[in-house]
Amino acid sequence: MGMMSEFKEFALKGNMVDMAVGIIIGGAFGTIVKSLVEDVIMPPIGYLTGGVDFSNLALSLGAGADGKEVLIKYGSFMNAVIAFLIVAFVLFIIIKGINKAKAALEEEKKEEAAPPPKQEILLEEIRDLLKNKA
């Protein structure tokens, strides 16, 4: 098997393609969450805290060797933590819904695979006995 055909087999495996789609959708989802945090959630929080913009919060350590100010940008970190919590919560809700749908589907399968009631079995046996006597 040539290297190119091995690569094709590797690259086109179902899991690999699914993962690629997930990564692309995740990137797009990340853009939406970033906008949600920066444009929807943070402005009211900033308003409630007296107009503080978290993304601009930083602790100055003074000037570095190159003369530029060295900053610890904890406000950006706070934004990242809030974005993570939103993503985690949304994924929790999505996974909870998927698990509920799976449970309902499994319950349907169990009902379909359940043995018939005892009365039905007895009636079938009586029917079969009557067929054999006739």
N, C-alpha and C positions, 0 to 999 in steps of 0.2 A: 504494500500500500504506500503510495507516494505521500510526501509531506503535505502537498496541497490538498489531497483528498482527506488526509487525517485532519487537517485544519478545518475543512468544510464540515466534516462529521462533528468535530468539537464545537464549532461556532454555531451550528444549526441544531444542536440538541435542544429539546423542548425547554429544559430548565434554563439554559443560557439565554434563549430568546425571551422567555418570561421575565428573567432577571433584567435584561436590557430594557424591556418595556417598563418594568417597575422603576428602574432608575430614572428613565426619561420622565415618567409621570411624577415621580418624587421631586425631580427638579422643578417641574412646573408647579407642583403643589407648594414647594418651598417659596416660590415667588409670591403665590397667593397669601401664604401665611405671613411672609415679611410685610406685605402691604397691609394685611389685617392688623398686625402689631403696630407698625409705624403710623398708619393712616387712620385706624379706627379705635384701637385700644389705648395707645399711648397719649393721644391728645386729651381725652377726658381725665386720665390719670394725671397728666401734667397740669390740667386745669384745677383738679382737686388739690394738688400739691402746690398751688400758687404759681403756676406757669413754668414749673421746672421741666426742662427737656432732658430726659434721662440720657439720651445719646450724647449730649454734650458734657455730662458729668465726668470729671476726671480729677485725679490727684496728681499734683505736680511734684516731681522729685528734684526739680532744679534743672540747671543746664547740664547737658552732657558734654563729653570731650569735644564734640564738633560744634558746640555752642548752641545747639537746638535744645528746646525744652523737652525733658523726659516725662511722659505722662502715663499714669495707670488709668486707663479708660474704663472705669467700673460701670459707667452708664451704658456703654455699648454691651458690656457683659450682662447687665440687668435686662436689656432688650433681648439678648440671645436666650437668656433663661426663660423669659416670658414666652418667646416664640416656641421654645422647646416644650414648655408646659401646654401650650395650645395644641401643638402637633400631637403630643402624647395623648391629650384628652380626646381630640378628634379621632385618632387611631383607635383609642379605647372604645369609643362609641361605635365606630365602623366594625371592629372585631366583635363587639358584643352583638351587633345586629347580624353579622355573618354566623356566629355561633348559634344564635336563636333560630335562624333560618335552617341551619344544618340539623339542629335538634328536631325541628318540625318535620323536615324531610325524612329523618331516620324514624321518627314516630309513625309517619305514613307508611314507610316500608315495613315496619313491624306489624302494623295493622293489616297490610296486604298479605304478609307472610304468616299471620296468625292461623292456627288450625281452625277448621270450621267447628261450630258449636256441637256438643255431644248429641243433641237431638238430630242434627243433620246427618251425622255419621250413622246413627242407629237407623234412620229412615233409609239411607243408602244401602245398609246391610240388609234390611227387610226387602227392599226392592230387588237386590241381587238374589236373595233367597227365592223370591217369588218367580224371578226370571228362570232360575235353574229348575224349579219344579214344573214349570209350564212346558 
